[in-house]
């Protein structure tokens, strides 16, 4: 078989969002994110009532590499045990954000920038979009819909900034450390 050619079955398997490998990887990343929450690793954001944790390091990578189906699994596991007692708001934000990462990583970031150093700023931007278009708005909407809490838009947006920036920086540096061959999405 010529170099770089994949049998049709392998290529079709790679393009499918369903596989045992995707389910296993997404479950592992989701369980680690859940473990971070259940382990009580919380960091208060000064000047706000917002508490954060480093689970997003695992949710973003788990969803990115395992695609939209894996993203749903990671999002559920990452959001189900919200430490602030608002799991439905957390689920809404995390599932939406993980779906975004599942599609965006393969269809935008990897497809366009896999062999370029532009993959790093594209990833950084995708993480900020993850937070400010999906996760934080999901929490805000979920708090209003499910918990009848006032819309704390500015507090959430400003309180989320340190976490969003730190997650963007740490995950971008980790992506830089991952060899190119292992950056490929699983689907």
C-alpha positions in Angstrom: 0.0 0.0 0.0 1.4 3.4 -0.9 2.8 5.6 1.9 0.1 7.8 3.6 -2.8 5.8 2.1 -5.3 4.2 4.5 -7.6 1.3 3.6 -11.2 2.5 3.0 -12.4 0.7 6.2 -9.8 2.5 8.4 -10.6 5.9 6.7 -14.3 5.4 7.3 -13.7 4.4 10.9 -11.6 7.6 11.5 -14.4 9.8 10.0 -17.1 8.1 12.1 -18.0 9.9 15.4 -18.8 6.5 16.8 -16.2 4.0 17.9 -15.2 2.1 21.1 -11.9 4.1 21.2 -13.9 7.4 21.2 -16.2 6.2 24.0 -13.2 5.0 26.1 -11.2 8.2 25.6 -14.2 10.5 26.3 -15.1 8.4 29.4 -11.6 8.7 30.7 -11.3 12.4 30.2 -14.8 12.9 31.6 -14.1 10.8 34.7 -10.9 12.8 35.4 -12.9 16.0 35.1 -15.6 14.6 37.4 -12.8 13.5 39.8 -11.4 17.0 40.0 -14.9 18.3 41.0 -15.6 15.5 43.5 -12.1 15.8 44.9 -13.0 19.4 45.9 -10.2 21.1 44.0 -11.8 24.6 44.0 -10.2 27.9 43.5 -12.1 31.1 44.5 -11.8 33.9 42.0 -10.9 37.1 44.0 -13.5 39.8 43.9 -16.3 37.5 42.9 -18.5 34.8 44.3 -17.3 32.5 41.5 -15.4 29.3 42.4 -13.5 27.5 39.7 -11.6 24.3 39.2 -9.2 22.9 36.7 -11.6 20.4 35.1 -11.6 22.4 31.9 -8.1 21.2 31.2 -9.6 17.7 30.7 -13.0 18.7 29.2 -11.5 20.7 26.4 -9.0 18.0 25.4 -11.4 15.1 25.9 -14.0 16.8 23.7 -11.6 18.0 21.1 -10.0 14.6 20.5 -13.1 12.5 20.8 -15.5 14.7 18.7 -19.1 15.6 19.2 -20.3 12.2 20.6 -17.3 12.1 23.0 -18.0 15.8 23.8 -21.4 15.0 25.0 -20.0 12.3 27.3 -17.3 14.5 28.6 -19.7 17.4 29.0 -22.1 15.3 31.1 -19.4 13.9 33.3 -17.8 17.3 33.7 -21.0 19.1 34.5 -23.1 16.6 36.6 -21.5 17.3 40.0 -21.2 21.1 40.0 -19.6 22.2 43.3 -21.9 25.2 43.6 -25.0 23.1 43.7 -26.2 24.1 40.2 -25.7 20.9 38.1 -28.4 21.7 35.4 -26.7 25.0 34.6 -23.3 23.3 34.6 -24.6 20.6 32.3 -26.0 23.1 29.9 -22.8 25.0 29.7 -20.4 22.0 29.6 -22.3 20.0 27.1 -22.7 23.0 24.7 -19.0 23.9 25.2 -17.8 20.3 24.7 -19.9 19.9 21.5 -18.2 23.1 20.2 -14.8 21.7 21.0 -15.7 18.4 19.4 -16.6 20.0 16.1 -14.3 22.9 16.1 -11.1 21.0 16.8 -11.5 18.7 13.8 -13.4 20.8 11.4 -11.7 24.2 11.9 -8.5 23.9 13.9 -7.0 20.6 12.8 -8.4 20.7 9.2 -6.9 24.2 8.5 -3.8 24.3 10.8 -2.6 20.8 11.5 0.8 21.4 9.9 1.2 25.0 10.8 2.1 26.9 13.9 -1.2 28.7 13.5 -2.7 25.7 15.3 -1.7 27.2 18.6 -3.4 30.6 18.3 -6.4 28.8 16.7 -6.6 26.5 19.8 -6.2 29.5 22.1 -9.1 31.3 20.4 -11.2 28.1 20.4 -10.8 27.9 24.2 -11.9 31.5 24.7 -14.9 30.8 22.4 -15.6 27.7 24.5 -15.9 29.9 27.6 -17.5 33.1 26.3 -19.9 31.7 23.7 -20.9 28.4 25.3 -19.9 27.6 28.9 -20.5 31.0 30.6 -23.7 31.8 28.7 -24.8 28.2 29.4 -24.3 28.8 33.1 -26.1 32.2 33.0 -29.1 30.8 31.0 -29.2 27.7 33.2 -29.2 29.7 36.4 -32.1 31.8 35.2 -34.1 28.8 33.7 -33.5 26.1 36.2 -32.8 27.9 39.5 -34.6 31.2 39.0 -31.5 33.1 40.0 -30.8 36.6 38.8 -28.6 37.0 35.7 -25.1 37.6 37.0 -23.8 38.4 33.5 -21.0 40.8 34.3 -19.9 38.8 37.4 -19.8 35.6 35.4 -18.0 37.1 32.4 -15.4 38.9 34.6 -15.1 36.1 37.1 -14.5 33.6 34.2 -11.7 35.6 32.7 -8.9 34.3 34.8 -10.0 30.7 34.3 -10.5 31.2 30.6 -7.1 32.7 30.2 -5.3 30.2 32.4 -7.0 27.3 30.6 -6.1 28.8 27.2 -2.5 29.2 28.1 -2.0 25.8 29.8 -3.8 23.8 27.2 -2.0 25.7 24.3 1.3 24.9 25.9 0.3 21.3 26.3 -0.8 21.1 22.7 2.6 22.4 21.8 4.2 19.6 23.7 2.1 16.9 22.1 3.8 15.4 19.0 2.0 16.2 15.7 1.2 12.5 15.2 -0.9 12.5 18.4 -2.8 15.7 17.7 -5.1 14.1 15.2 -8.8 13.8 16.3 -10.1 10.3 16.8 -13.1 10.7 14.5 
